[in-house]
Amino acid sequence: MYKSEQLAQNLKLLIENGTWKVHSKLPSLREQVQRSGFSLITVMNAYQELESQGLIYSKEKSGYFVAEQVTTQIPQTHAVVALNPKIEINSLVFKYLKSIQSKHISPLGSAFPDSQLLYPPKLIQIMGQLSRNRHSYDQTTNLPPGNLELRKLIAQRYCMQGIPTDADDIVITSGGLEALNLSLQAITQPGDYILLQQTIFYGAWQAAERLGLKVITLPEHPQHGFDIEAFEQVIQTYPIKVCWFMLNAHNPIGFTVSDEIKYKIAQLLHEHQIHLIEDDVYEELFYGSQKPLPMKYFDQQNLVLHCSSFSKTLGSGFRMGWVYAGKFSEHIQHLQLMSTISANALIQNALVEFLSHHHYEKHLRMLRRALEKNKKQFFQYLKQHLPEGCKVYNYPSGYFLWIQLPDKVSSMQVYEQLIQQQVGVAPSPLFNVLPSHQHFIRMNCSFEWTEQIQHAVDQFVKIIDNRLLKPST
Ligand SMILES: Cc1ncc(COP(=O)(O)O)c(C=O)c1O
């Protein structure tokens, strides 16, 4: 064992047995050198190790402090978790995405709605027409910040929700993920603190990992989805630079946070001058009569960068998204010009035609109806057939069901066994890195209920039944 590991272990004991209380200050590096007799570099390594385990946290120019204890249960309130900044979720996500890629795999693990419901014929027709005209490929008018007409149309959609928006606030990107990644890159430096929801789209973990950020997570609230009191505590405790939240049709769980809570979040962001990257790529997939408001609506100070895309409504194959960047527009354009250069010109032009002739609204109405119907069918079937001890979380938006398995059933093992039988599902370690959250499954329910789909769902149910009969492994 290295000296630093030995020292880290001794210090960990002091935290765990309560000798050092939560939020109390640790001895400074120099004091610790004197106390322990170890070198400065050993002490620094030991402190960094404890920080990476989430046991302590650092404040600029103030030193190190004892962090809150790691929570063990998903909807537990008032618990905050500091996580290892060296989270390695990338390889798991890569392996998972590869495993469900084959067209022979039943796509219940896919993040995209059934492609039968996307790629509307009218849009394909417009693209066909435009594709015969060389001007449609002209890159110059479509370079960052993107096609002006398209940005105006997107700005109009914000205005319709009561969010004053100018075309210059918008930057068109290659999908929502680019919008999110560029926004995060524009705001942070390596080593900055980012606050994520404890269960969140794996793209957020990947981005934090890539940019070398320190991740703090906020547990979900059992009723409201978002725990405003815990949020207030975290931002008072940690020097959070930016938050990355999904508050509408949350992926993977599905909840939408109320306007009241969004308003309070905005007030706290304002008070503490913290930026928010809002992932709202499911904003259009609500079942009710009103589109939920984004955080951008409550943002008085341009602290929120709202990111969305056409991937879940028209098709992810178009790779078309945007960010309401406001004052960050220039910076984001710089970053874009250094990486992907711009979003596809032909598709930007086609979207201008499609949106300006009101085809989008009609398509969205059909899409929402189909998703609601299909998800209902899955829900009813699962409710009837899943064994006791399973719980299905069902919310009126999107196309995912979040399924809680009995504690002793590992979602990773269920996924691995199912993939052998050519069925994909998304296990919770893709979304939540805590060992206590290994028994959830995200199921894509956007598909029409066919014999084939029923067979895939039956295989899922059978594996859980069998695992419950076996002693835990
Ligand atoms: C929550 C969430 N955010 C962002 C993205 C990325 O969207 P896009 O395909 O537009 O890049 C996805 C895609 O699955 C997602 O589920």
The ligand as an SDF file (V2000), in Angstrom:
LIG
                    3D

 16 16  0  0  0  0  0  0  0  0999 V2000
  -31.7170   13.3690  -22.1820 C   0  0  0  0  0  0  0  0  0  0  0  0
  -31.0130   13.4670  -23.4750 C   0  0  0  0  0  0  0  0  0  0  0  0
  -30.3160   14.5760  -23.7580 N   0  0  0  0  0  0  0  0  0  0  0  0
  -29.6600   14.7210  -24.9150 C   0  0  0  0  0  0  0  0  0  0  0  0
  -29.6700   13.7330  -25.8780 C   0  0  0  0  0  0  0  0  0  0  0  0
  -28.9350   13.9470  -27.1580 C   0  0  0  0  0  0  0  0  0  0  0  0
  -29.8170   14.3540  -28.1430 O   0  0  0  0  0  0  0  0  0  0  0  0
  -29.4070   14.4580  -29.6830 P   0  0  0  0  0  0  0  0  0  0  0  0
  -29.6770   13.1230  -30.2950 O   0  0  0  0  0  0  0  0  0  0  0  0
  -30.2660   15.5380  -30.2210 O   0  0  0  0  0  0  0  0  0  0  0  0
  -27.9610   14.7960  -29.7330 O   0  0  0  0  0  0  0  0  0  0  0  0
  -30.3810   12.5570  -25.6240 C   0  0  0  0  0  0  0  0  0  0  0  0
  -30.3730   11.4750  -26.6070 C   0  0  0  0  0  0  0  0  0  0  0  0
  -30.6840   10.3550  -26.3340 O   0  0  0  0  0  0  0  0  0  0  0  0
  -31.0750   12.4220  -24.3980 C   0  0  0  0  0  0  0  0  0  0  0  0
  -31.7900   11.3460  -24.1090 O   0  0  0  0  0  0  0  0  0  0  0  0
  1  2  1  0
  2  3  1  0
  2 15  2  0
  3  4  2  0
  4  5  1  0
  5  6  1  0
  5 12  2  0
  6  7  1  0
  7  8  1  0
  8  9  2  0
  8 10  1  0
  8 11  1  0
 12 13  1  0
 12 15  1  0
 13 14  2  0
 15 16  1  0
M  END
$$$$
